[in-house]
Amino acid sequence: MSRMFNIAVVGCGAMAQGMHLPNVARHPGIHLRWCCDVDHKTLDHVATTYHPDRTTTNIAEIAADKECDAAIVATHPAGRLEIVRTLAAAGKHIYAEKPIADNFADMLSIQQIVKKTGIVFTVGHNRRMAPALREARDIYRNHRDHPQSEPWRWDRVGARRPRLPQEQQTCMLQRINDDSLSWKEWVFQEKAGALLLELNHFSDLACYFIEREPVLVSATGDAIMNVVVNITFADGSLGVIFDACTGTFGYPKELCEIYQGGAVIAVDHCMEVRTAGIPGQPFRRVYPSATDPAVAGIEAWYDRTIEAMRKPVDPRFPLAAPGPNKGHFELLDAFVRACRNEGENPCDAVAGTRAAAIVLKAEESLRRGGAPRKMEAADYVAETVR
């Protein structure tokens, strides 16, 4: 990179302190120009810990700073539109935490602002950049586009049976094992609760893998916690998101299984990829933890997690198990490269809106007793962007 990339972090709460500020600090091409938050105690803490050039409670100061190239916006999605409007008008590139907004109108307005100003706008769907998920996607796409059957695959009828269109469809199941005690209290006071704040990751992954437009969404359960979301895509492919908040972090949190063309690809906790039914592919690949590179794969994760569970509990902190690499640093790096015209935007405003729109449609379905809700391009692509 030709020079340091000056960045502001707007909203310096748990997400910023847990991910964004540490990642900015470890990135060799980024300089922390600003920290912005409405809470003075939070600003004092991050100033002491991360040493930005400047701190402020006023977003207009960042917009006026000609030396600032971009901002990571990690505020609550409600009210984010005005922050985006102010920063984009000043030509600042924006990395916005997911969800892009909490309603359809604001999401479409953000798209129009991005289109008008020409800034790079990246939505924080970091799992797109997780090494395990990216490799799984490459395996899936290659198998889908160039299918090969294992020689042992049994075809009961044989070549005389006409192939069915359903055999070309993809079925994708994402299981999330979460613990409600780990969430802040305010999350469960929101109308969509954990559904909007967390399941955006998985609606985005379904679209990222399947690469077809979502046309129908239904949901059962509750928007606050414990929900199953069903997504039907234009070619009939299916995405199912099973989210349980009654689980334990003593067990891997996320399992993604993709079924396509006589094959299975499974991504376990972003630390292991398993395949079956694809000639030449190994059964297992392992990936190192983001917090402890010596730990790679599920078995190693289990061993270290069991070790952590035997230690005295510190009520201030969660279980000190190795954290999987979910792509946070890689997404930040891709965002900066896109701003420098050195790479593609890893997750643009339309992709971010589509993921959030699926979740909002799921919330509508829940309010209507699980009735399916249709999705059209107009739900997630602004007219000026089409």
C-alpha positions in Angstrom: 0.0 0.0 0.0 1.4 3.4 -1.0 0.5 5.3 2.2 -1.2 4.7 5.4 -5.0 4.6 5.1 -6.6 6.9 7.7 -9.7 5.5 9.3 -12.3 6.6 11.8 -14.3 4.2 14.1 -17.8 5.5 14.7 -19.5 3.7 17.6 -16.9 2.3 20.0 -18.9 -0.2 21.9 -18.5 -3.9 22.3 -18.2 -4.8 18.6 -15.6 -2.1 17.9 -13.6 -2.9 21.0 -13.8 -6.7 20.4 -13.0 -6.7 16.7 -12.6 -3.5 14.7 -10.2 -1.5 16.9 -7.9 -4.5 17.4 -8.0 -5.3 13.7 -7.2 -1.7 12.8 -4.3 -1.8 15.3 -2.8 -4.9 13.8 -3.2 -3.9 10.1 0.1 -2.5 8.8 -1.6 -0.3 6.2 -4.2 1.4 8.5 -3.9 4.4 10.8 -6.5 5.1 13.5 -7.4 8.8 12.8 -10.6 9.1 14.9 -12.7 7.4 17.5 -16.2 8.7 17.8 -18.9 7.8 20.4 -21.7 9.5 22.3 -20.4 8.2 25.6 -17.4 10.1 27.0 -16.3 7.2 29.3 -16.1 4.9 26.2 -14.1 7.5 24.3 -11.7 7.9 27.2 -11.2 4.1 27.4 -10.6 3.6 23.7 -8.3 6.7 23.5 -6.1 5.2 26.3 -6.1 1.7 24.8 -5.9 2.4 21.0 -4.4 5.9 20.8 -6.4 7.5 17.9 -5.2 10.9 16.7 -8.4 12.5 17.8 -11.7 11.7 19.6 -15.1 13.3 19.2 -18.8 12.9 19.9 -19.7 14.8 16.7 -19.7 12.9 13.3 -19.4 16.3 11.5 -15.8 16.6 12.7 -14.8 13.4 10.9 -16.7 14.5 7.8 -14.7 17.8 7.8 -11.3 16.1 8.2 -9.7 16.0 4.8 -7.0 13.5 6.1 -9.6 10.9 7.0 -10.2 8.4 4.2 -12.9 6.2 5.6 -15.0 5.2 8.6 -16.1 1.9 10.2 -19.6 2.5 11.4 -20.4 0.2 14.3 -23.4 2.0 15.7 -26.9 0.6 16.3 -28.6 0.1 12.9 -31.4 2.5 13.9 -30.4 6.0 12.9 -27.5 4.8 10.8 -28.9 6.5 7.7 -27.9 10.0 8.8 -24.4 8.9 9.7 -24.0 7.4 6.2 -25.5 10.5 4.6 -23.0 12.9 6.4 -19.9 10.8 5.8 -20.7 9.9 2.2 -21.4 13.5 1.3 -17.9 14.3 2.5 -16.5 11.5 0.3 -15.6 9.1 3.1 -15.7 5.4 2.2 -17.8 3.4 4.7 -17.5 0.0 6.3 -20.9 -0.5 8.0 -21.6 -3.2 10.5 -24.5 -5.5 9.7 -27.4 -5.1 9.5 -27.1 -2.3 7.0 -30.3 -0.7 8.6 -33.4 -1.9 10.5 -36.0 -1.0 7.9 -36.5 -1.3 4.1 -36.8 2.5 3.5 -33.4 3.3 5.1 -31.6 0.5 3.3 -32.8 1.6 -0.1 -31.9 5.2 0.8 -28.4 4.2 1.7 -28.1 2.5 -1.7 -29.1 5.7 -3.4 -26.6 7.7 -1.4 -23.8 5.2 -2.3 -24.8 5.4 -5.9 -24.8 9.2 -5.9 -21.6 9.8 -4.1 -19.6 6.9 -5.6 -18.0 5.9 -2.3 -17.0 2.3 -1.5 -19.6 1.0 0.9 -19.0 -2.4 2.5 -21.3 -4.2 4.8 -19.8 -6.2 7.6 -20.8 -9.7 6.6 -17.4 -11.0 7.6 -18.1 -14.7 7.2 -17.8 -14.2 3.5 -14.1 -13.8 4.1 -13.6 -16.6 6.6 -10.9 -18.9 5.1 -12.9 -22.1 5.8 -16.1 -20.7 4.2 -14.3 -19.2 1.2 -12.7 -22.5 0.4 -15.9 -24.4 1.0 -17.6 -22.0 -1.5 -14.9 -22.6 -4.1 -15.4 -26.4 -3.7 -19.1 -26.0 -4.0 -19.1 -23.8 -7.0 -16.6 -26.0 -8.9 -18.7 -29.1 -8.1 -22.0 -27.3 -9.1 -20.6 -26.0 -12.4 -18.5 -29.1 -13.3 -20.2 -32.0 -11.5 -18.5 -35.3 -11.2 -20.0 -38.4 -9.5 -18.0 -40.8 -7.4 -17.7 -44.1 -9.3 -19.4 -45.9 -6.3 -22.5 -43.7 -6.5 -25.5 -46.0 -6.9 -28.0 -45.1 -9.6 -30.9 -47.5 -9.1 -32.6 -46.8 -12.5 -29.7 -45.8 -14.6 -29.3 -43.6 -17.6 -32.8 -44.3 -19.0 -34.4 -42.3 -16.2 -34.8 -38.6 -17.2 -33.0 -36.2 -14.9 -35.3 -34.0 -12.7 -34.7 -30.3 -12.4 -34.8 -30.6 -8.6 -31.5 -32.6 -8.9 -29.7 -29.4 -9.9 -30.9 -27.5 -6.8 -28.9 -26.7 -3.8 -30.0 -27.3 -0.2 -28.2 -25.5 2.5 -28.7 -25.9 6.2 -27.1 -23.6 8.8 -27.4 -24.5 12.5 -26.5 -21.9 15.1 -26.0 -23.0 18.7 -26.2 -19.8 20.8 -26.5 -19.0 24.5 -29.1 -16.3 25.5 -27.0 -15.4 28.5 -24.3 -14.0 26.2 -26.5 -11.4 24.7 -27.0 -7.8 26.1 -30.4 -7.2 27.7 -31.4 -4.5 25.1 -31.3 -7.1 22.3 -34.3 -8.8 23.7 -36.2 -5.6 23.8 -36.0 -5.1 20.1 -38.9 -6.1 17.9 -36.7 -8.4 15.9 -34.2 -9.1 18.6 -31.4 -11.5 17.8 -33.1 -12.3 14.5 -32.1 -9.1 12.9 -28.8 -8.6 14.6 -27.4 -12.1 14.2 -29.2 -14.0 11.5 -28.1 -11.4 8.8 -24.8 -13.3 8.7 -26.6 -16.5 7.7 -29.1 -15.1 5.2 -26.1 -13.5 3.5 -24.2 -16.7 3.5 -27.1 -18.5 1.9 -27.1 -15.9 -0.9 -23.3 -15.9 -1.2 -23.2 -19.7 -1.7 -26.3 -20.3 -3.8 -26.0 -17.2 -6.0 -29.7 -17.2 -6.9 -32.3 -14.5 -6.0 -34.5 -15.2 -3.0 -38.2 -15.3 -3.8 -39.9 -16.6 -0.7 -39.2 -16.4 3.0 -41.1 -18.0 5.9 -40.3 -18.4 9.6 -41.4 -20.2 12.7 -40.5 -19.6 16.3 -39.8 -16.2 17.8 -38.0 -13.1 16.5 -36.3 -12.6 20.0 -34.7 -16.0 20.0 -35.2 -19.6 18.8 -36.3 -19.4 15.2 -36.2 -21.4 12.0 -36.0 -19.3 8.7 -36.8 -20.9 5.3 -35.6 -19.3 2.1 -36.7 -20.4 -1.3 -34.5 -19.2 -4.2 -35.5 -18.6 -7.8 -34.3 -22.0 -9.1 -36.0 -23.8 -6.2 -32.9 -24.1 -4.1 -33.5 -24.0 -0.4 -31.8 -22.3 2.5 -32.7 -23.2 6.1 -31.4 -21.3 9.1 -31.9 -23.0 12.5 -31.1 -20.7 15.4 -31.2 -21.9 19.0 -30.4 -19.6 21.8 -30.8 -22.3 24.4 -27.4 -23.9 23.7 -23.9 -23.8 25.1 -20.6 -22.4 24.0 -19.0 -25.6 25.2 -20.1 -26.9 21.8 -19.2 -25.4 18.3 -21.4 -22.6 17.5 -22.0 -22.8 13.7 -22.4 -25.7 11.4 -23.1 -25.1 7.7 -24.0 -28.0 5.4 -24.4 -27.7 1.6 -26.0 -30.5 -0.4 -25.6 -30.4 -4.2 -25.3 -32.9 -7.0 -24.7 -36.0 -4.9 -22.2 -34.3 -2.7 -22.0 -32.8 0.8 -19.8 -29.9 2.0 -19.8 -29.1 5.7 -18.2 -26.2 7.5 -17.9 -26.7 11.2 -17.3 -23.7 13.4 -15.2 -22.1 10.6 -12.4 -24.4 11.8 -13.0 -27.5 9.6 -14.4 -28.3 6.1 -15.5 -31.8 5.4 -16.5 -33.1 2.0 -18.1 -36.3 0.6 -19.2 -37.3 -2.8 -16.7 -35.1 -4.8 -13.9 -37.1 -6.5 -10.4 -36.0 -5.4 -11.5 -34.0 -2.4 -10.1 -34.9 1.0 -12.7 -35.7 3.7 -11.3 -33.1 6.1 -9.5 -29.8 6.0 -8.6 -27.9 9.2 -8.2 -24.2 9.8 -6.4 -22.4 12.7 -8.1 -20.4 15.4 -8.0 -16.7 15.1 -7.0 -16.3 18.7 -4.7 -19.3 19.0 -3.1 -20.4 15.7 -1.7 -23.5 17.4 -5.3 -24.8 17.6 -6.6 -26.1 14.3 -9.7 -28.2 13.6 -12.6 -29.3 15.8 -10.8 -31.9 17.8 -8.1 -29.5 18.9 -10.8 -26.9 19.6 -12.6 -29.4 21.8 -9.5 -30.2 23.7 -8.7 -26.6 24.4 -12.3 -25.8 25.3 -12.6 -28.6 27.8 -9.3 -27.3 29.3 -10.9 -23.8 29.6 -14.0 -25.2 31.2 -12.0 -26.7 34.0 -10.6 -23.3 35.0 -12.2 -21.0 37.7 -15.0 -18.9 36.2 -14.4 -15.2 35.8 -18.0 -13.7 35.7 -16.7 -10.7 33.7 -15.7 -12.8 30.7 -17.1 -15.6 28.5 -15.5 -19.0 28.3 -11.9 -18.6 27.1 -12.2 -21.1 24.3 -10.2 -20.6 21.1 -12.0 -18.3 18.7 -12.5 -19.4 15.1 -11.4 -17.2 12.2 -14.7 -15.7 11.0 -13.1 -13.3 8.6 -13.2 -10.0 10.4 -9.6 -9.0 9.6 -9.8 -10.3 6.1 -13.0 -8.3 5.4 -11.4 -5.1 6.7 -8.4 -5.7 4.5 -10.6 -6.3 1.5 -12.5 -3.1 2.2 -9.3 -1.0 2.3 -8.1 -2.6 -0.9 -11.4 -1.8 -2.6 -11.1 1.8 -1.5 -7.6 1.9 -3.1 -8.9 0.3 -6.3 -6.8 -2.8 -5.6 -9.7 -5.2 -5.4 -13.4 -5.7 -5.5 -15.8 -4.6 -2.8 -16.3 -7.8 -0.8 -19.9 -7.1 0.2 -21.7 -4.1 -1.3 -24.8 -2.2 -0.3 -27.1 -4.4 -2.4 -25.8 -7.6 -1.0 -26.1 -6.2 2.6 -29.6 -5.0 1.9 -30.7 -8.4 0.5 -29.5 -10.2 3.6 -31.3 -7.8 5.9 -34.4 -7.9 3.7 -34.6 -11.6 4.1 -34.6 -11.3 7.9 -37.2 -8.5 7.8 -39.4 -10.7 5.7 -38.9 -13.5 8.2 -40.0 -11.2 11.0 -43.1 -10.4 8.9 -43.8 -14.1 8.5 -43.6 -14.6 12.2 -46.1 -11.8 12.8 -48.4 -13.6 10.4 -48.2 -17.0 12.0 -45.5 -18.3 9.7 -47.1 -17.4 6.4 -44.6 -17.2 3.6 -43.6 -13.7 2.4 -42.7 -13.0 -1.2 -39.5 -11.3 -2.1 -38.9 -9.2 -5.2 -35.9 -7.2 -6.4 -37.7 -4.0 -5.4 -37.5 -5.1 -1.8 -33.7 -4.9 -1.8 -32.5 -3.0 -4.8 -33.2 0.8 -5.0 -34.8 1.9 -8.3 -31.8 4.2 -9.1 -29.4 1.3 -8.6 -31.2 -1.3 -10.8 
